[in-house]
């Protein structure tokens, strides 16, 4: 609708209102109703707004109270946590102090043992040998070595400080006079001289022990060389770190050696001597079997009595003796060359013994004659 139409409609309505008073009343009634509705709406809105403001105020107060309670709770928790942390730190410090005291006690005991051992070594060096060889406990050494390797640098530094704390006593020189300071300096000088003396003694003892160990190693090498020479090996075969190699193939014949490792190993344990002993044993068994299988014959009677007869044995029949005697006459005993050689050797031995006896008798007679001449 344009501006001209609006002006025309407004003018028309003014004319109608001027002409009709009832219309005016209806319009006024509408306005008054609208105003009342508007007032009621505004009042209702104000009530609702006041209620919302009260609710918001109550919530803000509640939030402020919750903030206060939460702050108190956080403060209480922080205090509790702080106390717990302090208690934990105190327990850690106490445990650390206990560990330090335990380490100090162990190190003091080890230092006392070391001092006692050093004193015993000094006394022994004056009247005993330079060294003693004892078997070591490998398990204990390994475990202690592993423990030492597993320690960190901080732990080693801490143990060093603890060890030095009771080895190096603190100087208490506060409030001392000049004379007392001189006496203290003299005591320190004597302690330094004593420590330097012990250091020199230990260094010299270490040198002697190194020389003794070197000499023992040389003796061991010499024994191993002799052992290798007895077994027919190279002199330096047993002095190395590993045992000598065993040749499993022939060096001069181009073929593989068929002997086993055990057979070759046994050659070093006895070799040809073992083979010779086995051959002699086998030959002895063969000769023994031949001897046991020989023909056995009874001896003839000598002056009416059979040789070898025991008391209480029955008399042998006469016919049997004659037959046996005839058989013995027919059979000639074979005489072995070995028996003849043995008889010849026995005769020679007897002749030599007789000659020796005669010579001894002659010497005794000559000695007696010389003694008689000396007495005259």
C-alpha positions, 0 to 999 in steps of 0.5 A: 500500500502506498503513502497516498492510500494510507493518507486516504484510509486515515482520513476515511477513518477520521470521518467515520469516527467523527460521524460514529461515537460508538466506534470511538467507544469501542476503540477506547475499550480496546485500548483499555483492554490492551493496557490492562493485559499489558499491565498484567503481563508486565506484572507477571513478568516482574514476578517471574524475573524477581523469582529468577533473580532470587533463584540466581542469588540462591545459586550464587550463594550456594556456589560461594559456599561450595567454593569455600568448602572445596577450598577448605577440603583442598587445603585439608587434603594438601596438608594431609598430602604434605604430612604424608610426603614428610613422613615418607621422606623421613622414613627414606632418610631414616632408612638411608641413615640405617643403611649408612650406619650398617655400611659403616659398621661393615666397613669398620669390621672389614678395616679391623680385619684388614689391620689384623691381617696386615699385622699377622702378615708382618709377624709372619714375614719376620719368621715364616715363608714369603707366601702361602698357597691356599685354595680359593672359594670361587663361588664367594669370589664370583658373588662378591665380584658380581655385587661390585660390578652391579654397584652404581657410581653413586653407591661406590662414591658413597662407600668411598666417603664412608670408608674415608670418614672413619679412616681419616678422622676430622681435625679438631684444632679449634681453640688449641694453643700453639703448643698443642698445635705443634704436638698435633702436627708432630702426631700427624707427621708420625702417622704419615711416616708410618703409612709411608713405611707400610706402603713401602713394605707392601710394595716390596712384598708385592714385588717378591710375590710377583717374582715367586709366582714367576718362578713357580710358573717357570717350574711348572713349564719345566715339569710339563716339558719333561712330561711331554718328552717322556710321552714322545711329544714336542717339549712345548706341546703341554705348555700352551693353553690347549692340549696337543692335537692328535693327527687323524690322517697319515702324513706319509701315506696318502690315505685316511687313518682308520684308527679311532680317536680312542686308539690314538689316544691310548698310544700316548698312555702306553703305546708300544709297551702296552702292545708288547705286554699284550703279545707276551701275555698271549704267548704265555697262555699258548705255552701254558696250554701246550705244557698242560696238554703234555703226556704224563708218565709214572717213574719206574721203581727204584730199589723195589719202591716207586718214587713219589709213593706216599705212605698209605698208598696201595701197592701197584701190580707187578705186571703193570710195573713191568709193562710200564718199565718196558714202555719206558725203556722203549720210549726215550725222553726227548731232550730239548735244547733249551734244557741242555742250555739251562744245564750248561748255564747252571754249570757255568754259574756253579763254576763261577761261584766256586772260583769266587769262593776260592778267591775269597778264601785266598784273600782271607788267608793272605789277610791273616798272614799279614796280620800275623806279620804285623803282630810279630 
